[in-house]
Amino acid sequence: MNGLDRLSYQSRWYHIAPQRKFCFWLLMMLLAFSLPPLGQGILLLALAAFTCWLLRISFWRWLRWMAIPLAFLLVGVLTILLSITSDPARLLVGIPLGSYWLGVLPEGLNMANATFWRSLAALAATFWLVLNMPFPQLIVLLRKGRVPRLLTEQILLTWRFIFILLEEAMAIHRAQTLRFGYRTLPQGYRSLAMLVGLLFTRVLLRYKAMAVTLDIKLYQGDFHL
């Protein structure tokens, strides 16, 4: 999360208005859902090159980010690809399961192919938006979109506490590692359980400290957005 947040500030489009970025994302999403698979593949490559150029990163680093949700996508595509039927003549490839057959139907193959490329193109467009829009610009965009103030404040606090959670977890994990807390698998499980318990306690302490700070600053129930 820290790396993604830093990258958004080094983007070549950092100073572009968030409304324009959002409109560009809507255009890319429209193309991702309307183009045929070949066009979606071309759009995917174009977005990859554009994202790498804007963020000054390598193509392999972009591929590693795209690989994170790829397992979930492949599971979904696999469920579309495989079908159960009692007529094996319709299957391109199949195996018998009693009186039924499990295999690949022509229409299932076409649908899985379209879903796969459509999802990758939409995912690349969403990655582009996330990596090129710093969080303050997102808040501006939410305000321009007339999003309720309470919801905007909740998003702001959630984003802030993500970094607090990561910071505390990394500090606890570093201390446990220096004490050989993950030397063996059983010790690793015990250390992980301790990490979760300590993390909950320390985050509550950080929350109380923040509440005291807001009270000192005469907090009236609204954040300055």
Secondary structure, DSSP 8 states (H G I E B T S, - for coil): -HHHHHHHHS-TTTTS-HHHHHHHHHHHHHHHHHS-HHHHHHHHHHHHHHHHHHHT--HHHHHHHHHTTHHHHHHHHHHHHEEEES-GGG-SEEEEETTEEEEE-HHHHHHHHHHHHHHHHHHHHHHHHHHHS-HHHHHHHHHHTT--HHHHHHHHHHHHHHHHHHHHHHHHHHHHHHTTTTSSHHHHHHHHHHHHHHHHHHHHHHHHHHHHHHHHTT--S----
